[in-house]
Amino acid sequence: MSSDIDSPAVDEEPVDPKRDTGFFGQPRPLATVFGVEMWERFSFYGMQGILLIYLYYSAAEGGLGLPQATAAGIVGAYGGAVYLSTILGAWIADRLLGSERVLFISAVVIMLGHIGLALLPGFAGVIVGLILVAVGSGGLKANATSVVGTLYKPEDPRRDAGFSLFYLGINLGAFFGPILTGLLQSTLGFHWGFALAAVGMAIGLTQYAFGRKNLPAASHRIANPLPANRRPLVIVIGVAAVLLILVCVFTGLITATNLVTIVIALTVVAAVAYFIVILTSSRIDPTERSRVFAFIPLFIASVAFWSLYQQQFTVLTIYSDEKLNRSLFGWEMPVSWVQSINPIFIIILSGVFAAIWTKLGTRQPSTPVKFALGTMIMGAAFLLFLPFAGGGPNSTPLLAIVLILLVFTVAELFISPVGLSVATKLAPRAFTTQMVALFFLSVALGSAISGQLASLYDIHNEVPYFGVLGGIAIVLGAILLLFAKPVLALMKGIR
């Protein structure tokens, strides 16, 4: 797996920054990666915005008629699988193909997944589509940032602005995707919404196919090539893994009901294995080992955060469908539009937070404090549902959900941008990639747990659900806040 995920490789033949300012002052090839990432997020969030209701709506409404708990579990398992796939995508880039090739192949796989959801009827489309989209999204997510990094010299002053522009593309796609797929779903049907996601990915793939030839040589570099004599073993292991999964599906060992539990178990095993491998390695010194121990409470806080935050795609979707007043001037807003609120706040507030941290400099909160506050704020967001508990259809005003999602976003900005950064800072020199993988595993585990938790949600008895989960998150955050100084001491000079 490539350490280039968040410590991007440097272009071996960088473009003269004075000469190449063709994309809003940035290198022209940034437009290529900006475009494919924007359209990938358009298709990803567009599909996810209507996925849950497709699973539990009745056949008469165009859905598959699954129980809500089972449907939420599938969405949670899918979310976990996306982040698990980032590890596979980064490993393939690092050892076999290079980031650029994996990015291109992943975009093709994503498009095929959306086509599967659009054209294949029933559960066949769900199985084929979600597997392909999860694997493809993981591969693209793991490598797009790396490719952007190859466009700049380390000292290029445009680097941070370039990444900001790149992340703007992500959030533009995340904003427009649910709006447009939701419109098609509510007027023409679910498969039209999935088809639009496929069209969006096809647009992104087409522009990337034309522009990829202009990407620098460093984007094709294989950081740690796998020896030729080991490739047959890797192929055998890969084929065996696929066959094992197929056998488990066809024999009933893996079902829609237990899928999320299996994803949770696999993620826990992978995370524990990563920690053991790193902590017992003879290649790390005592200072590095101390820093890895410091990452454990941050990992736990990250899991707690994502297990609540990712319920935007499970519980909040059900809530928006059944309780939210979506009437706008006599017209009912599609359920999926709620998913477009968070990207708006991200676009607005990410720059505000960056300015605040820059202004505070060394006086800004330490990473353990940021994680603690993010977890507590996320818990508080769940408590904000309590005043509306027990209400009937259309009982929750849209403004209330907007404000709650504002709190979601504030919590996210305390943890998400900080998490990957601190993973690279705390990583032993020999295990930078594995520490980044651990952060992705915390997101995978939290995403899967969000699906498992959503299966417990009862729209007729909401107080225990929102109250207990919100309270647990606040308590976990408070504990981390109390132990922030000892954790900071373990970080050995890293803040």
C-alpha positions in Angstrom: 0.0 0.0 0.0 1.4 3.4 -1.0 2.4 6.0 1.5 1.5 8.4 -1.2 -2.1 8.5 -0.1 -1.5 11.6 2.0 2.1 12.2 1.5 1.9 12.6 -2.2 4.8 11.8 -4.4 6.8 14.6 -5.9 6.9 14.9 -9.7 10.3 13.9 -10.9 10.1 16.4 -13.7 7.8 19.1 -12.2 6.3 21.7 -14.5 7.7 25.2 -14.2 5.0 27.0 -12.1 5.6 30.2 -13.9 4.8 28.6 -17.2 1.8 26.4 -16.2 -1.0 28.4 -14.6 -3.8 27.4 -16.9 -6.4 26.2 -14.4 -7.3 29.1 -12.1 -3.6 29.7 -11.6 -2.8 26.0 -11.0 -1.2 23.4 -13.4 -3.5 22.5 -16.2 -3.4 18.8 -15.4 -5.2 19.6 -12.1 -8.4 20.1 -14.1 -8.1 16.5 -15.2 -8.0 15.1 -11.7 -10.5 17.8 -10.4 -13.0 16.7 -13.0 -12.8 12.9 -12.5 -13.0 13.4 -8.7 -16.0 15.8 -9.0 -17.9 13.5 -11.2 -17.0 10.5 -9.1 -18.4 12.2 -6.0 -21.5 13.3 -8.1 -22.2 9.7 -8.9 -21.2 8.3 -5.5 -23.4 10.6 -3.4 -26.1 10.7 -6.1 -26.5 7.0 -5.9 -26.1 6.9 -2.1 -28.8 9.5 -1.7 -31.4 7.2 -3.1 -29.9 3.8 -2.3 -31.5 3.2 1.1 -35.0 4.2 0.1 -34.6 2.0 -3.0 -33.9 -1.0 -0.7 -36.8 -0.5 1.6 -39.5 1.1 -0.6 -42.2 -1.4 -1.7 -42.3 -2.9 -5.1 -45.3 -0.6 -5.9 -43.1 2.4 -5.2 -40.3 1.0 -7.3 -38.2 -0.4 -4.5 -37.1 -3.9 -3.3 -39.3 -4.0 -0.2 -36.6 -5.0 2.3 -37.1 -4.3 6.1 -35.7 -1.0 7.0 -33.2 -2.6 9.5 -31.8 -4.9 6.8 -31.6 -2.1 4.3 -29.7 0.1 6.7 -27.3 -2.7 7.5 -26.6 -3.1 3.7 -25.9 0.6 3.3 -23.6 0.5 6.4 -21.7 -2.5 5.1 -21.3 -0.9 1.8 -19.9 2.3 3.4 -17.4 0.2 5.4 -16.4 -1.8 2.2 -15.6 1.5 0.4 -13.0 2.4 3.0 -11.7 -1.1 3.3 -11.2 -1.0 -0.5 -9.0 2.1 -0.1 -6.3 -0.1 1.4 -6.5 -2.6 -1.5 -6.4 0.3 -4.0 -3.4 1.9 -2.4 -1.5 -1.5 -2.2 -2.1 -2.2 -5.9 -0.9 1.3 -6.8 2.2 0.9 -4.6 3.2 -2.6 -5.6 1.7 -3.2 -9.1 0.4 -0.4 -11.2 1.1 3.1 -9.9 -1.5 5.6 -8.7 -2.5 7.0 -12.1 -3.4 3.6 -13.7 -5.3 2.5 -10.6 -7.2 5.7 -10.6 -8.2 5.2 -14.3 -9.2 1.5 -13.8 -11.1 2.4 -10.7 -13.2 5.0 -12.6 -14.1 2.4 -15.1 -15.1 0.0 -12.4 -17.3 2.6 -10.7 -19.1 3.4 -14.0 -19.8 -0.3 -14.5 -21.2 -0.5 -11.0 -23.7 2.3 -11.6 -24.7 0.7 -14.9 -25.3 -2.5 -13.1 -27.6 -0.8 -10.6 -29.4 1.0 -13.4 -29.9 -2.0 -15.7 -29.9 -5.1 -13.7 -33.3 -5.8 -12.0 -33.7 -6.6 -8.3 -31.1 -7.9 -6.0 -28.7 -8.8 -8.8 -28.3 -5.2 -9.6 -27.7 -4.3 -6.0 -25.1 -7.1 -5.5 -23.2 -6.4 -8.7 -23.5 -2.6 -8.5 -22.5 -2.1 -4.9 -19.5 -4.4 -5.1 -18.2 -2.7 -8.2 -18.8 0.8 -6.8 -17.3 0.0 -3.4 -14.1 -1.5 -4.9 -13.8 1.3 -7.5 -14.5 4.1 -5.1 -11.9 2.8 -2.7 -9.3 2.6 -5.5 -10.0 6.1 -6.8 -10.2 7.6 -3.3 -6.8 6.1 -2.3 -5.0 7.5 -5.4 -6.6 10.7 -6.6 -4.9 12.8 -3.8 -1.6 11.1 -4.6 -1.9 12.1 -8.3 -2.6 15.7 -7.4 0.5 15.8 -5.2 2.7 14.9 -8.2 1.7 18.1 -9.9 3.7 20.3 -7.5 7.2 20.7 -6.2 7.3 20.5 -2.4 8.1 24.2 -2.2 5.5 25.3 -4.7 3.4 28.0 -2.9 0.3 27.0 -4.9 0.2 23.5 -3.4 -2.3 24.2 -0.6 -4.5 26.3 -2.9 -4.4 23.5 -5.4 -5.6 21.0 -2.9 -8.3 23.4 -1.7 -9.5 23.7 -5.3 -9.4 19.9 -5.6 -11.6 19.5 -2.5 -14.0 22.1 -3.8 -14.6 19.8 -6.7 -15.3 16.9 -4.3 -18.0 18.9 -2.5 -19.5 20.4 -5.7 -20.0 16.8 -6.9 -21.4 15.8 -3.5 -23.8 18.8 -3.6 -25.3 18.3 -7.1 -25.4 14.5 -7.1 -28.2 13.9 -4.6 -30.2 16.8 -6.0 -30.3 15.6 -9.6 -30.6 11.8 -8.9 -33.3 12.6 -6.4 -35.2 14.6 -9.0 -35.1 11.7 -11.5 -36.0 9.2 -8.8 -39.0 11.1 -7.7 -40.3 11.8 -11.2 -39.2 8.8 -13.4 -38.0 6.1 -11.0 -35.0 4.7 -9.1 -33.3 3.2 -12.1 -33.2 6.6 -13.9 -31.5 8.0 -10.9 -28.9 5.2 -10.9 -28.5 5.8 -14.7 -27.7 9.4 -14.1 -25.0 8.4 -11.7 -23.6 6.2 -14.4 -23.7 9.1 -16.9 -22.0 11.4 -14.5 -19.2 8.9 -14.0 -18.9 8.4 -17.8 -18.5 12.1 -18.2 -15.7 12.2 -15.6 -14.0 9.2 -17.1 -14.2 10.6 -20.6 -12.5 13.9 -19.7 -9.9 12.0 -17.6 -9.1 9.7 -20.5 -8.3 12.6 -22.7 -6.3 14.5 -20.1 -4.4 11.7 -18.4 -1.6 11.8 -21.0 -0.6 15.2 -19.6 -0.1 14.0 -16.1 3.5 13.9 -14.9 5.7 10.8 -14.9 5.6 10.6 -11.1 1.9 9.8 -11.2 2.8 6.5 -13.0 5.6 5.6 -10.6 5.3 2.3 -8.7 6.7 3.1 -5.3 7.6 -0.4 -4.1 7.3 -2.8 -7.0 6.3 -6.4 -6.2 9.0 -8.8 -7.3 8.0 -10.7 -10.4 8.3 -14.1 -8.7 5.7 -13.1 -6.1 3.0 -12.0 -8.5 1.6 -15.5 -9.2 1.1 -16.0 -5.4 -0.8 -12.7 -5.3 -3.0 -13.7 -8.2 -3.8 -17.0 -6.6 -4.6 -15.3 -3.3 -6.9 -12.8 -5.1 -8.7 -15.5 -7.0 -9.1 -17.7 -3.9 -10.6 -14.7 -2.0 -13.1 -14.0 -4.7 -14.1 -17.7 -4.9 -14.4 -17.9 -1.1 -16.8 -14.9 -1.0 -18.9 -16.4 -3.8 -19.1 -19.7 -2.0 -20.2 -18.0 1.2 -22.9 -16.0 -0.6 -24.3 -19.0 -2.5 -24.3 -21.3 0.5 -26.0 -18.7 2.6 -23.1 -18.0 5.0 -23.2 -14.3 3.9 -26.7 -12.9 3.8 -28.2 -9.4 3.6 -29.0 -9.7 7.3 -25.5 -10.6 8.6 -23.4 -8.7 6.0 -22.8 -5.7 8.1 -21.7 -7.8 11.1 -19.2 -9.6 8.9 -17.8 -6.3 7.6 -17.5 -5.1 11.2 -15.7 -8.3 12.2 -13.2 -8.1 9.3 -12.4 -4.5 9.9 -11.8 -5.1 13.7 -9.5 -8.0 12.8 -7.6 -5.9 10.3 -7.2 -3.0 12.6 -6.0 -5.1 15.5 -3.6 -6.9 13.2 -2.2 -3.6 12.0 -1.6 -2.3 15.5 0.1 -5.6 16.6 2.4 -5.7 13.5 3.5 -2.1 14.1 3.9 -2.2 17.9 5.8 -5.5 17.9 8.1 -4.5 15.0 11.8 -4.3 15.6 12.0 -1.5 13.1 10.5 1.1 15.3 12.3 2.9 18.2 10.7 3.7 21.7 9.6 7.2 20.6 7.8 5.8 17.5 6.2 3.1 19.6 4.9 5.6 22.1 3.4 7.6 19.3 1.6 4.5 18.0 0.1 3.9 21.5 -1.0 7.6 21.4 -3.0 6.9 18.2 -5.1 4.2 19.9 -7.5 6.6 21.8 -7.7 8.8 18.7 -8.6 5.7 16.7 -11.4 4.9 19.1 -12.7 8.5 19.1 -12.7 8.4 15.3 -14.7 5.2 15.2 -17.2 6.7 17.6 -17.5 9.8 15.5 -17.9 8.1 12.1 -20.5 5.6 13.6 -22.8 8.6 14.2 -21.8 10.8 11.3 -22.3 8.2 8.7 -25.9 7.8 9.8 -26.6 10.7 7.4 -27.0 7.9 4.9 -29.1 5.5 7.1 -31.1 6.9 10.0 -31.3 10.5 8.6 -32.6 9.2 5.3 -35.4 7.3 7.1 -36.1 10.3 9.3 -36.2 12.6 6.3 -38.6 10.2 4.5 -41.0 9.7 7.3 -40.8 12.7 9.6 -39.3 15.7 7.9 -41.5 18.4 6.4 -40.1 18.6 2.9 -42.7 20.9 1.6 -41.2 23.9 -0.3 -43.9 26.3 -1.5 -46.4 23.5 -2.0 -43.8 21.2 -3.7 -42.3 18.2 -1.9 -38.6 18.1 -1.9 -37.0 14.7 -2.7 -35.6 12.7 0.2 -32.1 12.7 -1.2 -31.8 16.5 -1.2 -31.1 16.4 2.5 -27.7 14.8 1.6 -26.8 18.0 -0.3 -26.9 20.2 2.9 -23.6 18.9 4.4 -21.5 19.7 1.3 -22.7 23.3 1.4 -21.5 23.7 4.9 -18.2 22.0 4.2 -17.6 24.5 1.3 -18.4 27.4 3.6 -16.7 26.3 6.8 -13.6 24.5 5.7 -12.0 27.8 4.8 -13.2 29.3 8.0 -11.6 26.5 10.1 -8.4 26.7 8.2 -8.2 30.4 8.8 -8.9 29.9 12.5 -6.2 27.3 12.9 -3.7 29.4 11.0 -4.5 32.5 13.1 -4.1 30.6 16.3 -0.9 28.9 15.2 0.8 27.1 18.2 -2.1 28.3 20.4 -4.7 26.1 18.6 -6.0 23.0 20.4 -3.9 19.9 20.3 -5.0 17.0 18.2 -6.4 15.0 21.2 -8.4 18.0 22.2 -9.7 18.4 18.6 -10.7 14.8 18.5 -12.4 15.0 21.9 -14.4 18.1 20.9 -15.4 16.6 17.6 -16.7 13.5 19.2 -18.6 15.5 21.9 -20.1 17.9 19.3 -21.2 14.9 17.2 -23.0 13.5 20.3 -24.6 16.9 20.9 -25.9 16.8 17.3 -27.8 13.5 18.1 -29.3 15.1 21.2 -30.7 17.9 19.0 -33.1 15.3 17.6 -34.7 14.8 21.0 -37.1 17.9 20.9 -38.7 16.4 17.8 -39.0 12.8 19.1 -42.4 11.3 18.9 -43.7 13.5 16.2 -45.7 12.3 13.2 -45.2 12.7 9.5 -44.0 16.2 8.5 -43.5 17.1 12.2 -39.9 18.2 11.9 -39.2 21.5 10.2 -36.6 21.5 7.4 -34.7 24.3 9.2 -34.2 22.0 12.2 -32.4 19.4 10.0 -30.3 22.2 8.4 -29.2 23.3 11.8 -28.5 19.8 13.0 -26.4 19.1 9.9 -24.5 22.3 10.6 -23.5 20.8 13.9 -22.6 17.5 12.0 -20.3 19.6 9.8 -18.6 21.4 12.7 -17.9 18.1 14.3 -16.5 16.7 11.1 -14.1 19.6 10.7 -12.6 18.9 14.1 -11.8 15.2 13.1 -11.8 14.4 9.4 -9.1 16.8 8.1 -7.1 16.4 11.3 -7.2 12.6 11.3 -5.2 11.8 8.2 -2.7 14.5 9.1 -2.0 13.2 12.5 -1.8 9.6 11.2 1.2 10.6 9.0 2.7 12.6 11.9 2.5 9.8 14.4 3.6 7.1 12.0 6.9 5.4 12.4 9.2 5.9 9.4 8.8 2.2 8.4 5.0 2.2 8.7 3.7 5.5 7.3 1.3 3.7 5.0 0.0 1.4 7.7 -0.9 4.3 10.0 -2.8 5.9 7.1 -4.5 2.6 6.6 -5.4 2.5 10.3 -7.2 5.9 10.0 -9.1 4.6 6.9 -10.0 1.5 9.0 -11.4 3.7 11.7 -13.7 5.2 9.0 -14.6 1.8 7.6 -15.4 0.5 11.1 -17.5 3.5 12.0 -19.3 3.4 8.7 -20.2 -0.3 9.2 -21.2 0.3 12.8 -23.5 3.1 11.6 -25.4 0.5 9.6 -25.6 -1.9 12.5 -26.8 0.9 14.9 -29.4 2.0 12.3 -31.0 -1.4 12.5 -31.9 -0.5 16.1 -33.6 2.7 15.2 -37.4 2.8 15.8 -39.2 5.9 14.5 -41.9 5.4 17.2 -39.4 5.2 20.1 -36.6 7.7 19.2 -35.6 9.1 22.7 -33.6 6.0 23.7 -31.8 5.9 20.4 -30.7 9.5 20.0 -30.3 10.0 23.7 -28.1 6.9 24.4 -25.9 7.3 21.3 -25.5 11.0 21.8 -24.7 10.5 25.4 -22.2 7.8 24.8 -20.3 10.0 22.2 -20.3 12.9 24.7 -18.9 10.7 27.4 -16.2 9.2 25.2 -15.2 12.7 24.1 -15.1 13.9 27.7 -12.9 10.9 28.7 -10.5 11.7 25.9 -10.5 15.4 26.9 -9.6 14.4 30.5 -6.7 12.3 29.2 -5.6 14.7 26.5 -2.4 15.7 28.3 -1.3 12.0 28.9 -2.1 11.2 25.2 -0.2 14.4 24.1 2.8 13.2 26.2 2.7 9.9 24.4 2.9 11.8 21.1 6.4 12.9 22.0 6.5 16.4 20.6 3.7 16.0 18.0 0.6 18.2 18.5 
